[in-house]
Amino acid sequence: MRRTAPEGHGPVRFGPPLPEDGLPVLPELSAVLAAAASRGGHEPVGGGRALREAACGYWDRRGLHCDPDRVAAAPGSPALLLALTAALGGDVLVPRPCAAWWAPYARLLGRPAFHVPTPPESGGVPDPYALLETVRRVRAEGGDPRLLVLSVADDPTATVAPPELLHETVEAAQGEGLHLVSDETWRDTLHDPHDTVLLSPAEMVPDRVTVVTDLSGALLPPGWPAAVARFPAGEDGEGLHARVLDVLTALDARVAAPVAAAAGYALGEPEPVTARVATAVRLHALLAAEAHTAVVAAGALARPPRSGRHLYVDLAPLRPALTAHGVGDAQELEDFLTARLGMPAPGGHRFGDDLEAPRVRLSTGALVAGSATERAECLTSPTPSELPQVHRSLIQLKSVFDDLRDDAQRWEPPR
């Protein structure tokens, strides 16, 4: 990420990527990709039959039945969201904060993207009353809201929206005639799946929800771009699917054949894949808990992370220290912490939050340091946080936030 853009270029391409896992590629996945490496072409637009059937099997196991003719694959979820936004038309509603890549695609198409506040307990899903008020205001000003993008397992906040909140928000969106895109990239990364209920909006409103899953969330390395979308049944879903394929065709957004082979294998969830997902989730849950403890102990605010490989931190209580260091907004905080931590710390403004709010997203993948062998060791160790390379990373994180706490106490004005 860079603070400023060169002359003539916008800031979108300097935004933060999805949080990486910092782990070596699963050998079985590498073998599948290598076996298909001689296939130099692409899948058909929307994905070949085998890949779409694998996606259906993946969703069937999660209680979301679908037909291969209502599935589309693309080289990453951004292409799918761009195509969906173009196909649906109208204005776009997103939570505040939201994934960094959601709003730029609306702006790219010349569509307004309106941010809707989320409730205190979780991110990813707008507050239902704020949603209704935003829709009312947008329409009163001549707008045409048609699409709501949300995520139950959220980037950037790492929270999981409770089913009762999701139900109220989906009900409000349905009453206003909005189509929902449910980004379920992180649904397979729940830190405590036995104590966390994740409900897909597609289970509640089957005919008004398109589900998008980027496989880099849990199944594939980020550098192997592949994502799948599940369209609703019925004539409306059929028409939307056809229009999305038209846009993907215009973009020539097709999955490379070797990546498609690896994606199909991963979506089938054989034992090596499920074992790697489970151990990777366990590792990042431990690291997220350690990081959360460190930032909260220093006086910062953060919701407990429940999914993904990240956490979202509000440093407002440490503002005296930040001011003393010349940090006045989220961009300056991003620069400051990135330099101090030696790891990406994108500011909240990247995710639609106010520039003045001192918030950042921290990624646990950056804490998995060392060589490929050392990083692989993190998966097998019963106490990965005690491994020397991980311990050093956690100590650095704790030290930076402890210094800010001490500085804040030193610079806090007398009462």
N, C-alpha and C positions, 0 to 999 in steps of 0.2 A: 504494500500500500504506500502511496505517496500523498503528501499533504496537498500539493497543488498540481494542476494539470498543465501540460505544455500548451502554448498558444494554439487555439483552434481546436482543442480537444475538450470533451466534457469529462466529468469526474467518474462516470459509471465504471470504466475499466480499471479504476484504482480501488474499487470496493473490495471488501473482505470475501474470500472464498468460504465454502463450507468448512467447518472444523474437521481437520484430518485426524486419523487415528494414530499416526506415528509408528505404525507396526509394519513388519515385512509382509509382502504379499503371501497369501495362503498358497503353499506349494501345489496343491491340487488344482487351484484356479490357474496358476501359471502353466500347468501341464495342459489344461484344456485350451488355453489361449495359444500355447505353442503348437498344439496339434492342429489348430485351425489357421495358423499363420500363413499357410500357403494360399489361403482364400483371400485374394487381394481386393475383392469387391465389397459392396455394401449389401445390407438387407434391403428389401423393398421398402418404400415409404410406409411408415407405420409399423414396420417389423414383419418378419416372416412368420409363417404359421406356427412353427415350433416354438419360437420365442413368445408369441402371444398365448399359446396354450400353456406354456410354463408359467406365465404371469397369471393366467386363470387359476391354475393349481395353487399358486401362492395365495391368491385372494380367497379361494374356496376354503383353504385351511384356516382362514381368519373369519369365516362366516359371511363372506361377501361373494356370493355366486355371480359369475359373469360368463359371457360368451366371447370366444376369441374374435368374433366379428365386431365386438364393442370394445376392443383394446387397441391402443396405439403405442408404439415404442418410438423413442427419439434419442438422439445423443445428448442426454441430460435433460433435467426438468425445466431449465429455462426455455428451451425450444418449445416444450409442450405448453408452458404458461403463456408464452408469446402467441402461439397459435390459438389457444383458447381465448385470450383477450381479443385477438383480431376477429375470431369467429363469432363471439358473443356480442361485440359492439358495446357501446355505452360507457359509462363511467365505472371505475373500479373502487371498491372499498377494501381496506386492509386494516389489521389491528395496529396499534401503536404500543410497543415497538413490534416490528415484524422482520422476517428474513430479509437480508439486505438486497436480494435479487428480485423481490416481488415488484416493487413500485417502478423500477426503471423500465420494465417492459411496457407498462401502461404509458409512461412518458414517451417512450420511443415511438409509440403509435399515435402520439398526440392526444392521449386520453388522460383526463385528470385522475389522480389516485388520492382518495380521501382517507386519512387515518382516523380510526375510531379507537377511543381509549379502551383498555382492558381493565378488568377488576383487580383489586389488590392481591387476590389469592393466586392468580396464574396469568400467564400471557398466552398469546396465540389465538385466543377466541375473544372477540369484542364483548364488552358489556352489552346486554340486550337493549337496555333503555338508551344507552348512548348510541347504539346502532340505529334505533328507530328515530332518534332526534337528528342524527346525521343524515339519514335518508330524507327526512322531512325538509331539512334545511337545504340540501342539495337540490331537491326538486323545486323548492320555492325560489331558488336562484336560477332555475332554468336548466339544471343538470338532468342526467338520465342514468341513475345508478342501476346497473344490471348484474354486476358480478361481485361476490364477496369471497375473498381468499382467506383461509384460516388454517391453523394447524393445531391439533389437539396435543401432540408432543412437539414442543415448540423450540425453534431457533429464532431468537437468541436467548430466551429466558430459561431454557432447560426445564420448564415446568410441564405438567400434564393437566389440562383443564378437567375439572370434575364433571361427571355426566349431567348433573342437574343444571349447571351453567350452560353446557353445550346444548342441552335440550331447549332451554329458554331462548338462546341466541338463534338456533336453527329455526325454531318456531317463529321468531320475529322476522328472520330473513325470508322464510317461506310466505309469511303474510304480506310482505312487500314485493313478492314476485322475483326475488333475487336468485340467480344461479350460484351455487356454492362450488368452489374448488377446494378440496381438502388435501393439503400437502401432508402426506403421511410418511415422509422420508425417514423420520426418527421413531416410528412406532415400534420397531424391533429393538430399541435400545433402552427400554425401561430399566431403571436401576434396581427396582424391587417389584417385579411383575406380579408377585403374590399379594402385594399391598397397594397396588396402583391399578385403578380401573380405567382402561382406555376404550372409549367408544367412538367408532367412526360415524361422522354425520351421514354417511351412505346407508348405515343401518337404520337411521331414523327417517330419512326422506329419500328413498331410493331413486325417485324420478327427477330429483333436482340437484344431485351432487355428482361431480366428477372427481375421482380420486387420482392423485398424482403421487408417485413414489419414485424418488431418485435412488438408485441402487447403491450410490456411494454412502448412503446413510449407515448401512450395516453389511451389505452383501458384496460390494465391489470396491476396489481402490478408487480414490477420486480421479485418478488419471485415466480411468477406463470409462468414458462417459456413456451411460445408459440409464434411461428412465422409462417408466410405463405409466399409462393413464387408463383408467377404467371408466367407461362412459355409462350413463344410466340407460335403462331399457326404455322402450317406447319410441314413438315417432320423433319427439323432440331430441332424445338422445341420439337417435340414428342420424338426424340432420346435423347435429353438432359434430358428431364423429366425422361425417363426410366433409364438413367445412374445415375442420382441423386438419384432415388429411390434405385438403387443397392447399392450406397454408404451409404445411410441412413440405409438400411437393415444391412450392414456390421457393422455399428456403433450401431445398435439397438436403433437408435434415434427416439423414439416414444413419443408422447404426452400422459401424464397420463390422464386417462378417466375423472376424476373430473375437471382437468384443461381444457380439451377439451370442456367440457360442459360450463364452464365459458367463454371460448374463443368464442364458437359459439354464446352464448348469447350476448357478447360484440360486435362481428362483425355484429350482427343484428341491432345494434344501436337503442335499445328502448329508450324511453324518459329519464329514469334515467341515462343511460350511456351518452347520448348526453348532458344532463344538467351538469353532473359531468365534462365531458371533457371541456365544455365551461367555467365553473367556475374555473377549475384548470388552464386552459390556461390564463384566465384573471388574476388570482393570480400571476402566474409565469411571465407573461408579466410585471406586475407592479413591481415585485421584481427585474427582470432583468434590467428594466429601472432605478430603484433606484441604483442598484449596478453599472451600467454603468456610471451614473452621478458621483458616488463617485470616481471611479477609474480614470475617465477622469479629474475630478477636481483636483486630486492629481498629474496629469501630465503624467499618463500612457496612453497607446494607446489601443483602442478597437473599433472594428466595432460595430455599434448599433445592439443589438440582435433582430432578427426578428422571431425566432422560438425556440422551445425547452425550456429547463430548465437550461440554462447555458450561459456563455459568455467567450470569449477568450481574454486574456489581455496580452499586450506586455509592459514590464516594462523597455525597453531599455532607455527611458529618465530618469529613476531613477537609472541608473547604478552606479553613484557615491555613493549613499546611500547603495546600495546592496554590493558594493565592501567594504565599510567601515564595513559592518556586516559579511564579509567573504563569501559572496555569489558570486560565479564566474561562475556558469552554471545553466542549468534548473533543474537539480536534487537537487542542493543545494538550489535553489529558492523554489522548491517544499517542501523541508524539512522546510525551514524557514517560509514560509507562512502558511503551515499546522499547525505548532506550534503556530504561532502568531494569526491566525484567529480561530483556534479550529475547522476547517472544512477541508475536502479534497481540495487540490489545486494541482492536478497533473500537472507536468511540460510539456512543449511543446514537449520534446523528446519522451514522451509516444505516441504522435500523429504523429510521423515522422518528426517533426521539428528538426532543428539543436540543438545539446546539448548546444552550446554556446549561443543560443538565449534565453533571459530571458522571457519566455512566460509561462502562466498557463491557465488552464480552471477552472473557478469558477462555482459552481452549486447553483442554487437558492433554490433547495430543502433543502439544509443545513440551509437556513435562516428561514425555517418554524419550529420553535422550540416549545418546551413545551410538555404537555401531549396530549393524543389523543383528549381530549375535546378541548384543546386550538388550536390544529392544525385544527380540524374541524371548529372551529370558523373563521379561516382564509378564509374559502370558503364563508361564509355568510356575513362577514363584508364588508361594502362599502369602508372602508379605512383600509385594512389589514396591511399596513405598520405602522399604528399608534397603533396597538395592542402591549401591553408591550413586549411580548416575541419576536415579529418580530422586533420591534423598537430597542431592545437591540442588536439583531444580526446585524442590519444595522449600528448601531452606532459603534459596534466593527469593522466591515469592514471599515467604513469610517475612524476610528481612526488609524487603521494600515496603510492605504494608505496615510493618511495625515502625519503621522510620517515619512514615507519614503520620502514624498515630502519635508518636513522640513529638514530631514537629507541630501537629495540631494542638497538642496540649501546651506546647511552649508559646505558640502564637495566639492562643485563644485569648480574647480580650477579657480583662477582669470584670467580674460581675458587681 
